[in-house]
Amino acid sequence: MSIARRIVTLAGVVCLTVTTWAAASDPIVIGVPTGLSGANSTVAPAVVQSSELAVAEINESGGILGRQVRLEIADDGSGASGAQRAFDDLIINRNADVIISMETSAARNAGIPIVERNQVPYIYTSLYEGRSCSPYLFANGAVPEQMVGPIIDYFIDEKASKRFFLVGSDYAFGRGMLEFTRNYIEERGGEVVAEEYQPMNATDWTSIISQMRRNKPDAVIMSTAGGAPNVTLQRQYKAAGMQALVGNLSVDELTAQSMGADAEGIYISASYLTAIESDANTRFLERMETYFGSELLTPNDLSVPQYDAIYLYKAAVEMAGTTDTDAVIEALAKVSFDGPRGTVQMSAQRHAPLTMHLGRVQGDGSVEVVQIFKNVDPGEQCPTT
Amino acid sequence: MLYLFLDIITTAAILFIVSSGLLIIFGVMKIINFAHGVFLTIGGYSSLVVTHFDWNPWFSMPLAFVVGCLLGSVIERTVLRFLYHRPLDAILATWGLGIVLGQLIIIGFGREVQFAAGPVSGAMELFGDFYSKYRLLLIIFSVLVAGAMWLLLKGTRIGLQTRAVIMNEPLARGLGINSSRVRLITFSFGAGLACLAGAFITPLSSVDPNMGLPWLVSAFMLVLVSGNSFLALASACIVLGGAQVLASTYISPVIGGLTLAVLAALLLRIRPKGFAYD
């Protein structure tokens, strides 16, 4: 064995010893890859705020298993290539014990192989198109089975809509969501007059709006990437003087606010709205207010599940008694958390039954609750794995 | 049918506005200004600043133009002036500048997508249906830009000198035209136009550090097929922009996004001069 080799080996052994020794007292690291740039960037800062509040609260009350919790944030650029860098960086360089994140579906799909390779639990906190299955992946946001029904039923039953125009961003979320929507509409006896897609970062919706004008639908169902595409589509839709009802499967309260008056009248289907009347929600909103003051971004359906998820992870680690991946994964399906959205438990094939709210956006960006659907089941998401 | 026609005309108008700054710089300096995309972005952020301070949205246009002119003149004097005998390096320098300016924007304004207010909003009634007011306004803007360019080039002394430099720079210099000054003015003006275009497109879309990039590609292709003639650029915008709208409407928006680049490449293969005719 050459001298150089020996030194390298020795250094390796020293490093290993140091890391093992440090593990017991080091903080638990929660990695949050999220879209600080790109389409999701309108909502990602709110996701970071939810995470910060949850971590601050947990640390104030003594951490998890006596260990403090540290948040590591990384920008995934709202897309696949950025997510690969962010996941690698968080897991390999920053030693994340768990990944908890609201991201685009493109970013999630890019991240799954990385969490599988490194065997890290991953809680996905965005609403999404459903059926993303991996032993390491848990989701506590809504899926089409929970979101589509309330809007379509309301449009058909209460507003007598018959002709639907579907428009979305051209990636897993847009396509998956609208495929489910199309089937649902057709089962209910409605007609889908067109189904159109644009690339995720498209900002010019002219040709699609012209098609809407020709097709004269009763209602338009939008399923773009959350954030910027929502805003550009809705603004141009309003600017074109279109009158059809709008149901949006990816807009949240914060994004609706950034659209101003253009958002008025949009119907959304959400597991969280600030208007939810419960003690847990009132307390949550008060704490957000005290913690962030004037910097506070409106908590919304994309950011609040992130708060829930961090507490769900805490409960799972406490039940397992360790941050060991296999034990945590086993516990994650069993634990529940009473949060602003009510009791959330990822017990249905690693997905969560949720109470859904049909909301209507008002002129000032706030959302009025039209109907409430208790404990909607996510259906068959991952029956085999 | 009317709406299809309006879509084509408004799309051509946007493309013309976005490409004209690139064309004037290419015409005089024989370099493709790859910082064009970031100039568009800076125009967008000028609108954002106007929105932030709650000024009248109309003000964002002159502001963007002035910011662009100042920035353009600084860049010409400090960087490009030294690279005129090395055109390839000059292209590379504009590319690098684009990256540097892009990063400065991120430091100053953050990476996130933001929104600026537009001067007009809503739709107006046209033959019983509605069409976006702002898109109609863009037709007027593009005609104004084209008219101003034409007046400057044909009606002023500096325009005459610019045309002389475009046609034959050594000869123009021999006649006592200060071509260095012409270059300075052209680059500032081209940068100003690019920023102005950024302010024009902002009410239709969102403001983010990469907003200029997709436009840079379209503008680049259009300038390649137009040589250095504004008339050729206008026809290229109508033909290729029209093809893009038709493909988006009748095939799919994804195919539509490719149309402009693919057609421009094909055209250059068949007719290297593109839309230029002299």
Boltz contact constraints between the chains, C-beta under 6 A:
constraints:
  - contact:
      token1: [A, 36]
      token2: [B, 111]
      max_distance: 6.0
  - contact:
      token1: [A, 37]
      token2: [B, 111]
      max_distance: 6.0
  - contact:
      token1: [A, 41]
      token2: [B, 112]
      max_distance: 6.0
  - contact:
      token1: [A, 41]
      token2: [B, 113]
      max_distance: 6.0
  - contact:
      token1: [A, 42]
      token2: [B, 113]
      max_distance: 6.0
  - contact:
      token1: [A, 198]
      token2: [B, 253]
      max_distance: 6.0
  - contact:
      token1: [A, 203]
      token2: [B, 205]
      max_distance: 6.0
  - contact:
      token1: [A, 206]
      token2: [B, 7]
      max_distance: 6.0
  - contact:
      token1: [A, 207]
      token2: [B, 248]
      max_distance: 6.0
  - contact:
      token1: [A, 207]
      token2: [B, 249]
      max_distance: 6.0
  - contact:
      token1: [A, 207]
      token2: [B, 253]
      max_distance: 6.0
  - contact:
      token1: [A, 210]
      token2: [B, 3]
      max_distance: 6.0
  - contact:
      token1: [A, 210]
      token2: [B, 7]
      max_distance: 6.0
  - contact:
      token1: [A, 213]
      token2: [B, 3]
      max_distance: 6.0
  - contact:
      token1: [A, 228]
      token2: [B, 113]
      max_distance: 6.0
  - contact:
      token1: [A, 228]
      token2: [B, 206]
      max_distance: 6.0
  - contact:
      token1: [A, 232]
      token2: [B, 205]
      max_distance: 6.0
  - contact:
      token1: [A, 232]
      token2: [B, 206]
      max_distance: 6.0
  - contact:
      token1: [A, 239]
      token2: [B, 123]
      max_distance: 6.0
  - contact:
      token1: [A, 239]
      token2: [B, 132]
      max_distance: 6.0
  - contact:
      token1: [A, 240]
      token2: [B, 123]
      max_distance: 6.0
  - contact:
      token1: [A, 240]
      token2: [B, 132]
      max_distance: 6.0
  - contact:
      token1: [A, 241]
      token2: [B, 123]
      max_distance: 6.0
  - contact:
      token1: [A, 241]
      token2: [B, 130]
      max_distance: 6.0
  - contact:
      token1: [A, 258]
      token2: [B, 115]
      max_distance: 6.0
